[in-house]
Amino acid sequence: MALKTLTQSIIDKLSLPHDSSCNMNTAKQLIKTLNITPSYPIILVSGTNGKGSTCAYLTNILTLAGYKVGTYTSPHVFQYHERICINNQPINDHTLGELLKKIAESSDYKLGIFKTFTLAAHLFFIQQKVDLAIIEVGIGGKNDITNLFEPTISAITGVDYDHCAILGNTLEEIGIEKAGIYRKNKWAFYGSKDMPKSINTYVDSIGAKLQSLDKDFGVIRNDLSFDVWCNERKFYTLPYPALRGAEQVYNVALALSILAKLSLEFPISVGVIKLAILKTKLIGRFQIMPGSPQIIFDVAHNPQAVKSMLHNMVKLPFAKNTIAVFGIAQDKDIKKVIELSKKSFNIWHIAKLSTSRGLNSDEIKKTMLQYDINPEQIIEHDSIANAMQTALNSVQHDERIVCFGSFLAVEEAYKKLI
């Protein structure tokens, strides 16, 4: 069997429903069996939105400074290998296949993709002797498998509504779930302005050392640059990020304030920081493609992210029409997403995502009609790829296409351009 086939065959098996009896205690036992004992510092990053960007800034700054950085993120855009990287280089197929096989054969339980890849990431980082690891939390924090590995520093980018069926229906409930990544006597960062009271209460109860935006670190915007301040130092005249969006300066500030706490072990020059900010790019984070007509990809799939996307769109040059290519998962707040965006698009090309979790296009259309979107503006397709192709075939140079709603929507649509 070819190694690539081995990798894909294991991933296919992991895609099956995982064993519900595989709880955290089972995972802990498997970690012990596999002797996964990281000795490197771990920066653990949770939050409703902004996790990927913050991890990218941390990774690029440290990599350009000359350190060996392991990064674990999810979901991927094109290939599973993207989830596990060292200095931004994805794990190769041979190594990934062997690690997945080792984990799968070490347990009688089906862990599922995310849990298995989390263990594979740490096994790989241990093998490669990384200097430190940047780990993006999956859902929540307290009960996420990433939280089974002791963090050196924990950060929450912010809290909003998403995965409510799992995390809770209020910001206070969601906040306490995410705060589970904080540790006694360790730095606990919060990167947004409005922090749920439950997080502050939890921090006090465990004795974590809280660092919050605008109190312990923050941003000063200038015309052509911005400054970041934190308790340890100030970073002056930083270039505005290559990643689009007003929120990106706060993700940079969070990353820099975290790194300031590690400056004795991992010193970094301001020159490196400035270069890394300009070099940091991520597919699908309000990504504006070059050329005409204007095409934008954004993985926004919850109300907070969609609101940010729409805010960023207002700042763009005038477009005669704005065309949406849209698909979303069943467990997302489709009503709120449509309510927020109903006036921002002239035409909607909609389709079910290429996953069983995708919401059927007729259900999407039904919700749109409830919010008084003209049925003549809604065009249903059998796939996001076809939706994107139709939009590309009909768009004029003075119009704009915006693909959003899911990582999967961006993946399928993006492939039509490459």
SULHUUR-V842343 format. One record per residue. N is the residue number from 1. SS is DSSP state (H for helix, E for strand, L for the rest). PHI is phi in radians with two decimals (* if undefined). PSI is psi in degrees with one decimal (none if undefined). Layout:
BEGIN
n=N ss=SS phi=PHI psi=PSI
n=N ss=SS phi=PHI psi=PSI
END
This chain:
BEGIN
n=1 ss=L phi=* psi=130.3
n=2 ss=L phi=-1.16 psi=150.1
n=3 ss=H phi=-1.10 psi=-36.7
n=4 ss=H phi=-1.12 psi=-39.7
n=5 ss=H phi=-1.12 psi=-37.1
n=6 ss=H phi=-1.06 psi=-48.2
n=7 ss=H phi=-1.03 psi=-49.7
n=8 ss=H phi=-1.17 psi=-36.5
n=9 ss=H phi=-1.14 psi=-37.6
n=10 ss=H phi=-1.22 psi=-42.5
n=11 ss=H phi=-1.06 psi=-39.7
n=12 ss=H phi=-1.05 psi=-40.2
n=13 ss=H phi=-1.21 psi=-36.6
n=14 ss=H phi=-1.18 psi=-24.7
n=15 ss=L phi=-1.24 psi=-18.2
n=16 ss=L phi=-1.17 psi=158.0
n=17 ss=L phi=-0.92 psi=128.4
n=18 ss=L phi=-1.30 psi=162.7
n=19 ss=L phi=-1.29 psi=118.0
n=20 ss=L phi=-1.11 psi=-19.6
n=21 ss=L phi=-1.41 psi=-5.4
n=22 ss=L phi=-1.45 psi=82.6
n=23 ss=L phi=-1.56 psi=-172.4
n=24 ss=H phi=-1.11 psi=-34.9
n=25 ss=H phi=-1.13 psi=-38.4
n=26 ss=H phi=-1.11 psi=-43.6
n=27 ss=H phi=-1.10 psi=-40.4
n=28 ss=H phi=-1.05 psi=-41.1
n=29 ss=H phi=-1.14 psi=-39.2
n=30 ss=H phi=-1.16 psi=-38.4
n=31 ss=H phi=-1.06 psi=-39.9
n=32 ss=H phi=-1.18 psi=-42.9
n=33 ss=H phi=-1.06 psi=-41.4
n=34 ss=L phi=-1.46 psi=-4.1
n=35 ss=L phi=0.96 psi=49.2
n=36 ss=L phi=-1.53 psi=96.7
n=37 ss=L phi=-2.23 psi=84.2
n=38 ss=L phi=-1.06 psi=136.6
n=39 ss=L phi=-1.89 psi=-6.2
n=40 ss=L phi=-1.52 psi=154.4
n=41 ss=E phi=-1.11 psi=144.7
n=42 ss=E phi=-2.13 psi=126.2
n=43 ss=E phi=-1.79 psi=115.2
n=44 ss=E phi=-1.79 psi=124.0
n=45 ss=E phi=-2.11 psi=119.2
n=46 ss=E phi=-2.09 psi=179.8
n=47 ss=L phi=2.39 psi=157.6
n=48 ss=L phi=-1.24 psi=-45.2
n=49 ss=L phi=-2.40 psi=157.1
n=50 ss=L phi=1.60 psi=-3.7
n=51 ss=H phi=-1.09 psi=-48.2
n=52 ss=H phi=-1.07 psi=-42.4
n=53 ss=H phi=-1.14 psi=-44.5
n=54 ss=H phi=-1.08 psi=-43.3
n=55 ss=H phi=-1.09 psi=-37.8
n=56 ss=H phi=-1.16 psi=-42.7
n=57 ss=H phi=-1.10 psi=-45.8
n=58 ss=H phi=-1.03 psi=-46.8
n=59 ss=H phi=-1.10 psi=-48.0
n=60 ss=H phi=-1.19 psi=-39.2
n=61 ss=H phi=-1.10 psi=-49.0
n=62 ss=H phi=-1.17 psi=-38.0
n=63 ss=H phi=-1.14 psi=-46.7
n=64 ss=H phi=-1.16 psi=-22.9
n=65 ss=L phi=-1.39 psi=-6.1
n=66 ss=L phi=1.78 psi=9.6
n=67 ss=L phi=-1.62 psi=157.1
n=68 ss=L phi=-1.63 psi=110.4
n=69 ss=E phi=-2.02 psi=121.4
n=70 ss=E phi=-1.61 psi=133.5
n=71 ss=E phi=-2.26 psi=130.5
n=72 ss=E phi=-2.13 psi=118.7
n=73 ss=L phi=-2.34 psi=165.4
n=74 ss=L phi=-2.84 psi=157.5
n=75 ss=L phi=-1.35 psi=177.1
n=76 ss=L phi=-1.54 psi=169.7
n=77 ss=L phi=-1.74 psi=-49.3
n=78 ss=L phi=-1.97 psi=-46.6
n=79 ss=L phi=-2.35 psi=148.1
n=80 ss=H phi=-1.02 psi=-30.3
n=81 ss=H phi=-1.02 psi=-25.5
n=82 ss=H phi=-1.07 psi=-22.9
n=83 ss=H phi=-1.22 psi=-27.6
n=84 ss=E phi=-2.10 psi=112.1
n=85 ss=E phi=-2.33 psi=153.6
n=86 ss=E phi=-2.16 psi=122.8
n=87 ss=L phi=0.86 psi=44.8
n=88 ss=L phi=1.25 psi=5.2
n=89 ss=E phi=-1.74 psi=118.9
n=90 ss=E phi=-1.09 psi=151.3
n=91 ss=L phi=-1.03 psi=142.6
n=92 ss=L phi=-1.38 psi=161.8
n=93 ss=H phi=-1.12 psi=-39.4
n=94 ss=H phi=-1.06 psi=-50.6
n=95 ss=H phi=-1.13 psi=-42.9
n=96 ss=H phi=-1.05 psi=-45.7
n=97 ss=H phi=-1.04 psi=-43.9
n=98 ss=H phi=-1.15 psi=-39.4
n=99 ss=H phi=-1.18 psi=-43.7
n=100 ss=H phi=-1.09 psi=-40.5
n=101 ss=H phi=-1.10 psi=-43.9
n=102 ss=H phi=-1.05 psi=-44.2
n=103 ss=H phi=-1.19 psi=-44.9
n=104 ss=H phi=-1.07 psi=-36.6
n=105 ss=L phi=-1.44 psi=-5.7
n=106 ss=L phi=-1.67 psi=0.0
n=107 ss=L phi=-2.50 psi=147.7
n=108 ss=L phi=-1.48 psi=-4.6
n=109 ss=L phi=-1.78 psi=148.7
n=110 ss=L phi=-1.52 psi=109.6
n=111 ss=L phi=-1.35 psi=-25.3
n=112 ss=L phi=1.55 psi=165.7
n=113 ss=H phi=-1.11 psi=-50.8
n=114 ss=H phi=-1.10 psi=-46.9
n=115 ss=H phi=-1.09 psi=-43.8
n=116 ss=H phi=-1.13 psi=-42.8
n=117 ss=H phi=-1.17 psi=-33.0
n=118 ss=H phi=-1.08 psi=-45.4
n=119 ss=H phi=-1.15 psi=-40.0
n=120 ss=H phi=-1.09 psi=-39.3
n=121 ss=H phi=-1.04 psi=-48.2
n=122 ss=H phi=-1.20 psi=-36.9
n=123 ss=H phi=-1.05 psi=-42.8
n=124 ss=H phi=-1.14 psi=-44.0
n=125 ss=H phi=-1.13 psi=-36.1
n=126 ss=H phi=-1.15 psi=-46.2
n=127 ss=H phi=-1.01 psi=-43.3
n=128 ss=H phi=-1.48 psi=-3.3
n=129 ss=L phi=0.94 psi=56.0
n=130 ss=L phi=-1.17 psi=156.9
n=131 ss=L phi=-1.34 psi=-33.4
n=132 ss=E phi=-2.88 psi=166.1
n=133 ss=E phi=-2.23 psi=138.1
n=134 ss=E phi=-1.84 psi=117.9
n=135 ss=E phi=-2.10 psi=120.3
n=136 ss=E phi=-1.55 psi=126.2
n=137 ss=L phi=-1.21 psi=148.9
n=138 ss=L phi=-1.35 psi=-98.6
n=139 ss=L phi=-1.88 psi=127.7
n=140 ss=L phi=1.29 psi=-113.9
n=141 ss=L phi=2.97 psi=-56.3
n=142 ss=L phi=-0.98 psi=-44.1
n=143 ss=L phi=-1.87 psi=20.8
n=144 ss=L phi=-1.59 psi=141.8
n=145 ss=H phi=-1.11 psi=-26.3
n=146 ss=H phi=-1.07 psi=-25.0
n=147 ss=H phi=-1.39 psi=-4.3
n=148 ss=H phi=-1.39 psi=-11.5
n=149 ss=L phi=-1.82 psi=125.3
n=150 ss=L phi=-1.11 psi=117.4
n=151 ss=L phi=-1.40 psi=151.1
n=152 ss=L phi=-1.46 psi=-42.7
n=153 ss=E phi=-2.39 psi=138.5
n=154 ss=E phi=-2.07 psi=142.0
n=155 ss=E phi=-2.42 psi=140.0
n=156 ss=E phi=-2.03 psi=123.2
n=157 ss=L phi=-1.23 psi=-37.3
n=158 ss=L phi=2.97 psi=169.4
n=159 ss=L phi=-2.23 psi=128.8
n=160 ss=L phi=-2.60 psi=-173.1
n=161 ss=L phi=-1.43 psi=120.2
n=162 ss=L phi=-2.99 psi=150.1
n=163 ss=L phi=0.90 psi=39.9
n=164 ss=H phi=-1.09 psi=-31.1
n=165 ss=H phi=-1.11 psi=-25.0
n=166 ss=H phi=-1.73 psi=-41.8
n=167 ss=H phi=-1.68 psi=-20.0
n=168 ss=L phi=2.16 psi=163.9
n=169 ss=L phi=-1.78 psi=1.5
n=170 ss=L phi=-2.19 psi=158.2
n=171 ss=H phi=-1.13 psi=-31.0
n=172 ss=H phi=-1.15 psi=-41.3
n=173 ss=H phi=-1.19 psi=-44.2
n=174 ss=H phi=-1.11 psi=-40.9
n=175 ss=H phi=-1.06 psi=-43.1
n=176 ss=H phi=-1.18 psi=-32.5
n=177 ss=H phi=-1.15 psi=-43.9
n=178 ss=H phi=-1.24 psi=-32.8
n=179 ss=H phi=-1.19 psi=-10.3
n=180 ss=H phi=-1.09 psi=-12.1
n=181 ss=H phi=-1.46 psi=-10.6
n=182 ss=L phi=-1.31 psi=154.4
n=183 ss=L phi=-2.30 psi=151.5
n=184 ss=L phi=-1.04 psi=133.5
n=185 ss=L phi=1.10 psi=15.9
n=186 ss=L phi=-2.08 psi=158.5
n=187 ss=E phi=-1.16 psi=130.7
n=188 ss=E phi=-2.22 psi=106.8
n=189 ss=E phi=-1.68 psi=145.1
n=190 ss=E phi=-2.30 psi=121.7
n=191 ss=L phi=-1.78 psi=16.0
n=192 ss=L phi=-2.24 psi=169.4
n=193 ss=L phi=-1.37 psi=-36.4
n=194 ss=L phi=-1.80 psi=104.2
n=195 ss=L phi=-1.78 psi=126.1
n=196 ss=L phi=-0.99 psi=142.5
n=197 ss=H phi=-1.07 psi=-29.3
n=198 ss=H phi=-1.08 psi=-31.7
n=199 ss=H phi=-1.22 psi=-46.0
n=200 ss=H phi=-1.08 psi=-40.0
n=201 ss=H phi=-1.11 psi=-43.1
n=202 ss=H phi=-1.15 psi=-42.1
n=203 ss=H phi=-1.02 psi=-45.4
n=204 ss=H phi=-1.10 psi=-38.6
n=205 ss=H phi=-1.21 psi=-30.5
n=206 ss=H phi=-1.77 psi=-10.4
n=207 ss=L phi=1.36 psi=33.0
n=208 ss=L phi=-1.37 psi=159.9
n=209 ss=E phi=-1.76 psi=93.6
n=210 ss=E phi=-1.29 psi=137.5
n=211 ss=E phi=-2.27 psi=114.7
n=212 ss=E phi=-2.12 psi=152.7
n=213 ss=E phi=-1.04 psi=138.9
n=214 ss=L phi=1.28 psi=-6.8
n=215 ss=L phi=-1.93 psi=-47.6
n=216 ss=L phi=-1.96 psi=-15.4
n=217 ss=E phi=-2.75 psi=159.5
n=218 ss=E phi=-3.01 psi=-173.9
n=219 ss=E phi=-2.22 psi=139.7
n=220 ss=E phi=-2.11 psi=116.7
n=221 ss=E phi=-1.52 psi=134.4
n=222 ss=L phi=-2.03 psi=176.6
n=223 ss=L phi=-1.10 psi=-48.1
n=224 ss=L phi=-1.99 psi=-0.2
n=225 ss=L phi=-2.74 psi=178.6
n=226 ss=E phi=-2.47 psi=158.3
n=227 ss=E phi=-1.99 psi=149.5
n=228 ss=E phi=-2.14 psi=132.1
n=229 ss=E phi=-2.11 psi=146.8
n=230 ss=E phi=-2.60 psi=178.1
n=231 ss=L phi=-1.10 psi=-29.5
n=232 ss=L phi=-1.47 psi=-37.3
n=233 ss=L phi=-2.90 psi=176.4
n=234 ss=E phi=-2.13 psi=145.1
n=235 ss=E phi=-2.03 psi=111.3
n=236 ss=E phi=-1.71 psi=155.4
n=237 ss=E phi=0.80 psi=52.3
n=238 ss=E phi=-1.40 psi=141.6
n=239 ss=L phi=-1.27 psi=145.3
n=240 ss=L phi=-1.10 psi=140.7
n=241 ss=L phi=-1.06 psi=151.1
n=242 ss=L phi=-1.18 psi=-30.9
n=243 ss=L phi=-1.19 psi=127.3
n=244 ss=L phi=-1.31 psi=153.8
n=245 ss=L phi=2.09 psi=134.9
n=246 ss=L phi=-1.07 psi=-26.5
n=247 ss=L phi=-1.31 psi=-13.9
n=248 ss=H phi=-1.14 psi=-30.8
n=249 ss=H phi=-1.11 psi=-29.9
n=250 ss=H phi=-1.30 psi=-33.9
n=251 ss=H phi=-1.15 psi=-39.1
n=252 ss=H phi=-1.09 psi=-45.7
n=253 ss=H phi=-1.06 psi=-41.3
n=254 ss=H phi=-1.09 psi=-46.7
n=255 ss=H phi=-1.07 psi=-44.5
n=256 ss=H phi=-1.20 psi=-36.9
n=257 ss=H phi=-1.20 psi=-32.5
n=258 ss=H phi=-1.15 psi=-47.6
n=259 ss=H phi=-1.15 psi=-28.2
n=260 ss=H phi=-1.09 psi=-32.0
n=261 ss=H phi=-1.25 psi=-19.0
n=262 ss=L phi=-1.86 psi=12.0
n=263 ss=L phi=-1.14 psi=-25.7
n=264 ss=L phi=-1.22 psi=-39.7
n=265 ss=L phi=-1.52 psi=-31.1
n=266 ss=L phi=-2.28 psi=73.5
n=267 ss=L phi=-1.17 psi=142.9
n=268 ss=L phi=-2.46 psi=136.1
n=269 ss=L phi=-1.46 psi=157.0
n=270 ss=H phi=-1.14 psi=-34.4
n=271 ss=H phi=-1.05 psi=-42.7
n=272 ss=H phi=-1.11 psi=-42.4
n=273 ss=H phi=-1.05 psi=-45.9
n=274 ss=H phi=-1.10 psi=-43.1
n=275 ss=H phi=-1.12 psi=-41.8
n=276 ss=H phi=-1.13 psi=-38.8
n=277 ss=H phi=-1.06 psi=-40.9
n=278 ss=H phi=-1.29 psi=-27.0
n=279 ss=H phi=-1.56 psi=-14.4
n=280 ss=L phi=-1.29 psi=118.1
n=281 ss=L phi=-2.39 psi=145.2
n=282 ss=L phi=-2.41 psi=135.0
n=283 ss=L phi=-1.16 psi=130.3
n=284 ss=L phi=1.45 psi=14.4
n=285 ss=L phi=-1.89 psi=87.2
n=286 ss=L phi=0.69 psi=56.0
n=287 ss=E phi=-1.55 psi=116.0
n=288 ss=E phi=-1.68 psi=118.5
n=289 ss=L phi=-1.34 psi=148.0
n=290 ss=L phi=-1.22 psi=155.0
n=291 ss=L phi=1.69 psi=-174.4
n=292 ss=L phi=-2.28 psi=139.6
n=293 ss=L phi=-1.25 psi=166.0
n=294 ss=E phi=-1.29 psi=130.0
n=295 ss=E phi=-2.20 psi=130.6
n=296 ss=E phi=-2.17 psi=135.6
n=297 ss=E phi=-2.02 psi=130.4
n=298 ss=L phi=-2.54 psi=125.4
n=299 ss=L phi=-1.37 psi=9.7
n=300 ss=L phi=-0.86 psi=124.9
n=301 ss=L phi=-2.46 psi=6.6
n=302 ss=L phi=-2.36 psi=164.0
n=303 ss=H phi=-0.95 psi=-44.0
n=304 ss=H phi=-1.08 psi=-45.0
n=305 ss=H phi=-1.17 psi=-40.2
n=306 ss=H phi=-1.15 psi=-40.5
n=307 ss=H phi=-1.05 psi=-42.0
n=308 ss=H phi=-1.13 psi=-43.1
n=309 ss=H phi=-1.04 psi=-46.3
n=310 ss=H phi=-1.14 psi=-36.6
n=311 ss=H phi=-1.10 psi=-41.3
n=312 ss=H phi=-1.20 psi=-32.6
n=313 ss=H phi=-1.12 psi=-34.3
n=314 ss=H phi=-1.05 psi=-29.2
n=315 ss=L phi=-1.44 psi=-6.0
n=316 ss=L phi=-1.40 psi=159.4
n=317 ss=L phi=-1.03 psi=158.6
n=318 ss=L phi=-1.04 psi=139.5
n=319 ss=L phi=-2.23 psi=137.2
n=320 ss=L phi=-1.05 psi=-43.7
n=321 ss=L phi=-2.44 psi=147.5
n=322 ss=E phi=-2.02 psi=123.3
n=323 ss=E phi=-1.91 psi=127.7
n=324 ss=E phi=-1.70 psi=137.6
n=325 ss=E phi=-2.00 psi=117.0
n=326 ss=E phi=-2.45 psi=135.5
n=327 ss=L phi=-2.64 psi=151.7
n=328 ss=L phi=-2.63 psi=155.6
n=329 ss=E phi=-1.39 psi=157.9
n=330 ss=L phi=-1.12 psi=-30.5
n=331 ss=L phi=-1.55 psi=6.5
n=332 ss=L phi=-1.59 psi=162.7
n=333 ss=L phi=-1.45 psi=74.3
n=334 ss=H phi=-1.02 psi=-37.9
n=335 ss=H phi=-1.10 psi=-45.5
n=336 ss=H phi=-1.20 psi=-38.4
n=337 ss=H phi=-1.07 psi=-44.7
n=338 ss=H phi=-1.21 psi=-40.6
n=339 ss=H phi=-1.02 psi=-42.3
n=340 ss=H phi=-1.19 psi=-37.3
n=341 ss=H phi=-1.84 psi=0.8
n=342 ss=L phi=-1.05 psi=-30.8
n=343 ss=L phi=-1.63 psi=-0.2
n=344 ss=L phi=-1.68 psi=-7.5
n=345 ss=L phi=-2.28 psi=139.1
n=346 ss=L phi=-1.54 psi=-30.1
n=347 ss=E phi=-2.41 psi=139.6
n=348 ss=E phi=-2.06 psi=119.9
n=349 ss=E phi=-1.78 psi=112.2
n=350 ss=E phi=-2.08 psi=153.3
n=351 ss=L phi=-2.83 psi=159.7
n=352 ss=L phi=-1.30 psi=138.4
n=353 ss=L phi=-1.14 psi=156.2
n=354 ss=L phi=-1.42 psi=56.9
n=355 ss=L phi=-2.73 psi=154.0
n=356 ss=L phi=-1.11 psi=-19.7
n=357 ss=L phi=-1.40 psi=-10.2
n=358 ss=E phi=-1.21 psi=143.6
n=359 ss=L phi=-1.41 psi=130.9
n=360 ss=L phi=-1.05 psi=146.7
n=361 ss=H phi=-1.09 psi=-32.1
n=362 ss=H phi=-1.19 psi=-31.9
n=363 ss=H phi=-1.25 psi=-38.6
n=364 ss=H phi=-1.07 psi=-46.9
n=365 ss=H phi=-1.08 psi=-40.7
n=366 ss=H phi=-1.01 psi=-43.6
n=367 ss=H phi=-1.15 psi=-40.6
n=368 ss=H phi=-1.08 psi=-40.9
n=369 ss=H phi=-1.14 psi=-32.5
n=370 ss=H phi=-1.11 psi=-26.5
n=371 ss=L phi=-1.81 psi=25.7
n=372 ss=L phi=1.09 psi=29.9
n=373 ss=L phi=-1.37 psi=130.8
n=374 ss=L phi=-1.04 psi=125.3
n=375 ss=H phi=-1.02 psi=-25.9
n=376 ss=H phi=-1.24 psi=-15.8
n=377 ss=H phi=-1.56 psi=-5.0
n=378 ss=E phi=-1.91 psi=123.4
n=379 ss=E phi=-2.13 psi=119.5
n=380 ss=E phi=-1.55 psi=145.8
n=381 ss=L phi=-2.35 psi=163.8
n=382 ss=L phi=-1.52 psi=-6.3
n=383 ss=L phi=-2.80 psi=156.6
n=384 ss=H phi=-1.11 psi=-37.4
n=385 ss=H phi=-1.02 psi=-45.1
n=386 ss=H phi=-1.22 psi=-35.0
n=387 ss=H phi=-1.07 psi=-44.8
n=388 ss=H phi=-1.16 psi=-41.7
n=389 ss=H phi=-1.10 psi=-41.0
n=390 ss=H phi=-1.12 psi=-41.6
n=391 ss=H phi=-1.09 psi=-41.9
n=392 ss=H phi=-1.13 psi=-37.3
n=393 ss=H phi=-1.22 psi=-26.4
n=394 ss=H phi=-1.86 psi=-14.3
n=395 ss=L phi=-1.22 psi=142.4
n=396 ss=L phi=-1.71 psi=163.4
n=397 ss=L phi=-1.12 psi=-23.4
n=398 ss=L phi=-1.73 psi=16.8
n=399 ss=L phi=-1.95 psi=175.4
n=400 ss=E phi=-2.38 psi=139.6
n=401 ss=E phi=-1.93 psi=131.8
n=402 ss=E phi=-2.18 psi=116.7
n=403 ss=E phi=-1.77 psi=125.8
n=404 ss=E phi=-2.71 psi=176.6
n=405 ss=L phi=2.01 psi=-20.3
n=406 ss=L phi=-3.07 psi=154.3
n=407 ss=H phi=-1.05 psi=-39.4
n=408 ss=H phi=-1.16 psi=-37.4
n=409 ss=H phi=-1.08 psi=-44.9
n=410 ss=H phi=-1.12 psi=-42.2
n=411 ss=H phi=-1.03 psi=-50.2
n=412 ss=H phi=-1.14 psi=-42.8
n=413 ss=H phi=-1.24 psi=-39.3
n=414 ss=H phi=-1.06 psi=-37.0
n=415 ss=L phi=-1.11 psi=-18.8
n=416 ss=L phi=-1.31 psi=-11.3
n=417 ss=L phi=-1.84 psi=-10.7
n=418 ss=L phi=-2.03 psi=none
END
